[in-house]
Amino acid sequence: MFAICVTFRVATGQMEAFMPLMLENAATSKELEPGCHRFDVLTDADKPDEVFLYELYTDSAAFDAHCDSTHFKAFSVATANMVAGKDVTSWRIVAS
């Protein structure tokens, strides 16, 4: 398995517009991508302008397919002006 962790820093005042698009992207990824096994969207009350994602894919090729998908590209375009910053890390599961 291949895990992706993403932290979005959403621009001030944009969370209300950003979150429905994020949730739609997550739901569509789980529904349409056979290689996407988990797509959690998390928030922290102490960090109101951040959204953390935990995504689990079969392998890096499945994640690449996610990044190439129409819905991901549409999400990226729609939210480009809402995102102040983004950190992405990838992890390979060695034991579970």
Buried (B, 14 or more C-beta within 10 A) or exposed (E): BBBBBBBBBBBEEBBEBBBEBBEBBBEBBEEEBEBBBBBEBEBEEEEEBBBBBBBBBBEEEBBEBBEEBEBBEBBBEBBEEBBEEBEEEEEEEEEE
